[in-house]
Amino acid sequence: MKEWNGKWIRPKEDMGDVCPVFQKKWKTDKTVKKAELYLTALGVYEAKLNGKPVGEFVLAPGWTTYEKRLQYQRYDVTGLLKEENELDVILGKGWYSSQMPGWMVTEDRKRRTARRTGILGELHLAYEDGTEEVLPTDGSWNCAKSQILFSEIYDGETCDASYLIKDWEAAAEFDGPYEILIPQEGEEIREMERVAAKSVFVTPAGETLVDFGQEVTGYVEFTVDAKKGDKITILHGEVLDQKGNFYNANYRSAKAEIHYTCADGVQTWHPQLTFFGFRYIKLEEFPGEAKPEQFTAIVVYSNIKKTGELRCSNPDLNQLFSNIFWGQKGNFVDVPTDCPQRDERLGWTGDAQVFIKTASYNYDTQKFYKKWLHDLAAEQRPDGAVGQVIPDYLPEGAPSAAWGDAAAICPWQVYLTYGDKEVLADQFDSMKKWVDYITGATKDTYLWTGGEHFGDWLGLDAPSGSYKGSTREDFIASAFYAYSTSLVIKAGKILGEDVAKYEELYRNILSTFRKTYTDYRTQTEYILAIWFDLAEDPQKCADALAAMIEKDGSQMRTGFVGTPYILHVLSHYGYTELAYKLLLRKEYPSWLYAVDKGATTIWEHWDGIMENGEFWSTDMNSFNHYAYGAVADWVYEEAAGIHVLEEAPGFEKIRIQPKASKALDWLEASIETRKGLVKSRWTWQEDGIKYEITTPVDTTIVIGGREMEVRPGCYTFWG
């Protein structure tokens, strides 16, 4: 653990909504060989040395379970030093003391929002003459009110660029935490992309809007030639209403506003300590005539490297692929969140486990997930329960099946995709504690009954007025109990742990499940029983599932729990064409329905915008919700046929078994693995199907029933 010379500091008096700025000035008389700045905050900070950012991290130090784990950053600032130096740090509430969650006031929220913010840091100077010096945060630093008069995760930011910072006073030292400080562990949040405004237009209601043509997460940068005191007010929205007017009622209580008071002359500005989810902005106040070139959307997400690629002959499906990638970027802001725009933006565990396979193929998420899983383990309750969200800003909420199971499912997928045995070692106790919690919480031994669950959330077969599907909650809970137990066994064997207790438990769960659930009543019940190896005759069940889907009009009736597996089950048991039919369906409900409605990210509801153009609801209607984007892992694994093997994790060895369909002329998928690029493409031609495969490792290729073992290389086959 690092020994700190710095003291935690904050303003002597609470500044309320105004963001304080801390300042340290000093003169360097000797030649500096190296300068390193260590910095963290209770809140989020932006630091500049001599007017330049100390690094690329925005919204630093990120979001962790602050009472137990707080990251600090280390920046090499050697190149920013001058003879006379000024270090400035602006501090905002960030996730630390914002009004989260926005839709309910709880005792825990009251406690968190009452917390005062502060910073801790020290600058280490190593001189050419061999001497060293440390400049720590302490009472010698000054602080004042900054130009940022308000900044909050949900409500936005207010800046007065005409305000001259004054009334500096000494900062106050306080007794902040040291024992929980950890070096930067996750990926840094950065400004990753820039999207130019597509158009500025006036709506039928007379509103001036800017359209970026793509829903993004981040903030708007604008340039304006203005007079001192001119006002700019900007609202954010995802979609237009039925008449083509501005709409953001689905943001609920999140104001998502920018208020900016101009200085004199040409100026460029963007929010510094918050972020938004949006495609459109409404200019409620803006000096002069707004033009597209004045606006840029700065896209902010964790610094994850793109590793996956999906392309095909169908333009609508390509748009879906784009939506999935954008949905991931927009919700990977240090924590895998449900949405980036409304008064939520929380790390829902159910969404995370549903999407993690797709996420790990699309981008290199190893570091990202390991950090989040460490928070999950740290937040795990004394009885082993896992909260609905991590960090756990809903501690009053009951643990739910398929949500808390992220404790087992997520580390297992990180292990499979990256061959990372360490993640299993780190999380093994957490995995066991989750299974042990279920064992102790159930009303009926060897099942999970009697709990409070989200069920098949947003299931299309939900009874009227319910958000939950019709699948029995105890059925879902018991199925995931079995699945998580099986993952504990697998992880334990890899780690050399004694898992005999869990092997016996699993046998009893399986036996009890089969005796208890002798009939399956919904699509999701069939899917879980088959996919989790609980059905005694999986082929018979798959036949029944396919018949049920056809009877339902060749459409899904599943929700968050069943949808991720539905196409996998169908293609595994001989119904590949039905899987393609569901994937390519354009009518509601389907993945391409939203594409047809102009979506540029994945929606929370299949009919977020209904067929008549009206909105499903204002209550819970996000247009950037990545969970249903999990369908991409079926495209990688089944359509393109790229399979990571449990016995060879990290793509140490690969099985490629494409499943082509005449529904597409061609399809291509690639993943940049730890071993190199694996790529699979098939094309329908006059004389058959052409398969082109690139593999970096020994691979089993299965085409047209023929199984071939090949060495690393590029291959072409006909089938």
Salt bridges, closest charged atoms under 4 A:
ASP17 OD1 - LYS93 NZ 3.13
GLU36 OE2 - LYS34 NZ 3.69
GLU36 OE2 - ARG74 NE 3.82
GLU56 OE2 - ARG190 NH1 3.30
GLU67 OE2 - ARG111 NH1 2.84
GLU67 OE2 - ARG115 NH1 2.71
GLU83 OE2 - LYS27 NZ 3.93
GLU86 OE1 - LYS25 NZ 3.92
GLU107 OE2 - LYS110 NZ 3.30
ASP108 OD1 - ARG111 NH2 2.77
ASP108 OD2 - ARG112 NE 2.79
GLU122 OE2 - LYS2 NZ 2.54
GLU122 OE2 - HIS124 NE2 2.83
ASP129 OD2 - LYS30 NZ 3.27
GLU185 OE1 - ARG69 NH2 2.62
GLU185 OE1 - HIS374 ND1 3.01
GLU188 OE1 - ARG190 NE 3.12
GLU191 OE2 - HIS270 NE2 3.49
GLU193 OE2 - LYS329 NZ 2.79
GLU207 OE2 - LYS282 NZ 3.72
ASP211 OD1 - ARG279 NE 2.81
GLU221 OE1 - ARG194 NH2 2.52
GLU257 OE1 - HIS259 NE2 2.79
GLU284 OE2 - LYS282 NZ 3.33
GLU309 OE1 - LYS306 NZ 2.76
ASP316 OD2 - LYS586 NZ 2.82
ASP334 OD2 - LYS371 NZ 3.05
ASP343 OD1 - ARG252 NE 2.76
GLU344 OE1 - ARG252 NH2 2.98
GLU344 OE1 - ARG342 NE 2.79
ASP364 OD2 - ARG674 NH1 3.03
ASP375 OD1 - ARG69 NE 2.80
ASP375 OD2 - LYS371 NZ 3.90
ASP392 OD2 - ARG381 NH2 3.10
ASP420 OD2 - LYS370 NZ 2.99
GLU422 OE1 - LYS370 NZ 2.48
ASP426 OD2 - HIS374 NE2 2.97
ASP429 OD1 - LYS432 NZ 3.64
ASP436 OD1 - LYS501 NZ 3.81
GLU473 OE2 - LYS468 NZ 3.13
GLU503 OE2 - LYS493 NZ 2.88
ASP519 OD1 - ARG472 NH2 3.96
ASP519 OD2 - ARG521 NE 3.19
GLU525 OE1 - ARG472 NH2 2.72
GLU604 OE1 - ARG342 NH1 2.82
GLU604 OE2 - HIS625 NE2 3.58
ASP633 OD1 - HIS568 NE2 2.50
GLU637 OE1 - LYS357 NZ 3.24
GLU637 OE1 - HIS568 ND1 3.91
GLU638 OE2 - HIS572 NE2 3.13
GLU638 OE2 - HIS643 NE2 3.72
GLU638 OE1 - LYS659 NZ 2.87
GLU646 OE2 - LYS490 NZ 2.95
GLU652 OE1 - LYS675 NZ 3.18
GLU668 OE2 - ARG311 NH2 3.06
GLU668 OE2 - LYS679 NZ 3.83
GLU668 OE1 - ARG681 NH1 2.98
GLU692 OE1 - ARG681 NE 3.57
ASP698 OD1 - ARG711 NH1 3.02
GLU707 OE1 - ARG655 NH2 3.61
GLU709 OE1 - LYS653 NZ 3.58
